[in-house]
Amino acid sequence: MQTLQLRLPDFVDIDAQELTLILASRLYEQGKLSIGQAAELAGLPKRAFLELLGLAKVSAFNYDPKELERDMRNA
């Protein structure tokens, strides 16, 4: 596992757990992590992570628009 050291100015009022949640949700949103991987990074069960995604207005369905359109046509 990688360790990342990050220096934040004092005026950035965020703790390590909140920053980890933001990172996990962003990487999921960009398609770089699966929902399971993002939940693991955040240190949460999948269900709890999915609930947090909803609160953060991040879609739990990480579908490429073209894939979604194709799937809808095939349905």
N, C-alpha and C positions, 0 to 999 in steps of 0.2 A: 504494500500500500504506500502511496505517495504521501508525503507530508508537505504542506504548503504553509509558509510563514508570510503573513501579510501585515504591513504596518499601516494603521489608520490614524488620521489626525484626531486629536481629542474631541473636536467638534462633531465627529461622526458618532452619534449615539446609537450604537448597535452592539449586541453581544455576539459571541461566537455561534451560539445556537441559531439565532435569527439569521445570521449571515449564511450559515450552512443551509438553512431552509430556502433562502432566496436562491442560492447557487443551485441546489437540487431542483427546484421548480423551474428555473431558467434553462438548465441543461435538459430537463424533460421536455419543456416547451419547444426547444430547438431541435428535438429529436436525437440528441446526443446520448441520452440515457433512456432506458425503458422505465416504466412505472415502478417496477420492482427495484431496479438499480437506484433510482432517485429516492425511493422510500428508504432503502438501505443507507444511502449517503446521509439522509436526513436523520437516520436513527429512529425511524418510525415504522410501525406496521403499514402495509399498503393502504388499508382502510383509512387510517388516521391521516396519511399523506394525501389521499384523494380528497378528504374533507378539507384539508388546508388549501389544496389547489382551488377548490370551489370558493373558499373565502378570499383567496388572492385573485379571483377572476381569471384563473388559468384553466383552460379546457382540459378535462381529463381524457378527452378523445383527441389524440394527436394524429389526426388524419391529414394526409396531403390532399388538397382540394381536388386534384385530378383523380386520385385513387377513390375518393368519396364519390365523385361523379360517376366513375366507372362502376363502382359497386351499386350505386343507385340504379343505373341502367340495367345491370344484370339481375337486380332483385325482382 
